[in-house]
Amino acid sequence: MNPLSMNEPPIDLTSSTAWCLRICIFLFCLFVCFFFFFSCFVIQSRQNLVRDGSVVRNLKKIVI
């Protein structure tokens, strides 16, 4: 048993201190969704612009 976990109060999502946790989780979900759609967009752009190598190189510079 961890003594630190015994001293911590249980997380109450209705308290005002939990708004930071809610906002962090919400922003993390937004970031994951944005990254997923952005990666799909980059993959589609690479498939559509295979003939233009300079555009693909510029996309690689932006992503990396």
Beta strands, then each sheet from edge to edge (+ up, - down):
end
